[in-house]
Amino acid sequence: MTTVLSWGRYPAVPQEAHSLTWRDRAVATWREVAQAHGNALAFGNGRSYGDSCLAASNHVVRALPLDRLITVDWTTGVLRAEPGITLEQILEVAIPRGWMLPVTPGTKYATLGGAIANDVHGKNHHVRGTFGCHVRRFGLARSDGAILECSPDTHRDLYAATIGGLGLTGLLLWAEIQLMPICSSQIDQTSIRFTNLDEFFELSERLDPLHEYSVAWVDCQSRGSALGRGIFMVGDHATDGPLEVDRRKKHTVPLTLPIPIFNSLTLRAFNGLYYHRQPNGETRSKVSYDAFFYPLDSVLEWNRIYGRAGFQQYQCVVPQQTARDAIRAILDAISTSGTGSFLAVLKRCGSGVSPGLLSFPMEGTSLALDFPQRDASNVRLFACLDAIVREAGGRLYPAKDAHMSGADFRAAYSKWQELEALRDPAMMSRFWERTTRL
């Protein structure tokens, strides 16, 4: 056994990981762990930030060794694989053959099972919805011994509950997804510097309908007339160019720092330099898919820069009709607090509906920020941000959360009781226990 933590390292609750090596033994191993410790939870590559990937029993079954391709049809782009395969491994075989993940989060080190359990989304939600929209079927084991094939037509209730179901409906054994055809592995990117939040919304309204991908970095320490300034980026798959796997050189943060390197002074300096390195006007370039989708993946173990206490990510989405005022209030509260995030991602979500019961995106605007774990200051700031999101009719992302109140979760995710009714009794996470135990 090995010991694992969530990516944010907060809460600091080490998990004893029992590896699943072969599919024909996986169910037996899971049931043995659950019976011995009361419950368990599947754990992939540890890219969930908070406590949704932590078992209430502190014992997880690690699916990462279940990383095999089962079948692929390269004429149709239908791929079936085990749940522990990472998105990187899928891209390595798919891109040279002219196929791409239709939806990808900001890291390629997430697993297929994790992408389904958290119904991840990416820079093209306004075009293709969530990852779950492209899941054709999957095999699900239940602790009562049932092995079920779930799809939109078969065991539909468990299909919907498993997509975005935080790994609580059973043990995923395999999944089949539909890939997207591409002509090149490169991205035609356009970057535009914007001076305030109103300009972001103007750019988004004008450019989102014209491009496959859209996202913005925002300076969360800017104030006054510059509040919400940042860099807007749109992209499309190039129509010509190579189909090649990116082999960028990786750097590694070698150790966990005793304290985080970010404070108000270093953040202000970093954000100012990053904002001004982008020239005025539009900048067009052709970049690799790796640089466009996964900039942080070039630095392995980057979570160590936040120090031994770890960090929390605050990711919310607010509806379209309240987005301008709510995002402005959130950014103002952050800049006033004297804290902030060097990585603040702002993007519009589309109107597409996920097949999952508890999918996070809604039509509106999403903001994601990372904060070093400082107990007192984070509690004060998050309480303020929660109130803004609550009043705006928004919600937080369970895959990134480590603090959401049970009342906020149950109000924002009205179908949680449907998932609870379908939850496998052998599966229980710290997040679910925290937010649903009244």
Secondary structure, 3 states (H helix, E strand, C coil): CEEECCCCCCCCCCEEEEECCCHHHHHHHHHHHHHHHCCECEECCCCCCCCCCCECCCEEEECCCCCCEEEEECCCCEEEECCCCEHHHHHHHHHHHCEECCCCCCCCCCEHHHHHHCCCCCCCHHHHCCHHHHEEEEEEECCCCCEEEECCCCCHHHHHHHCCCCCCCCEEEEEEEECEECCCCEEEEEEEEECCHHHHHHHHHHHHHHCCEEEEEECCCCCHHHCCCEEEEEEEECCCCCCCCCCCCCEECCCCCCCCCCCHHHHHHHHHHHHHCCCCCEEEEEEEHHHHHCHHHHEECHHHHHCCCCEEEEEEEEEHHHHHHHHHHHHHHHHHHCCCCCCEEEEEECCCCCCCCCCCCCCEEEEEEEEECCHHHHHHHHHHHHHHHHHHCCEECHHHCCCCCHHHHHHHCCCHHHHHHHCCCCECEHHHHHHHCC
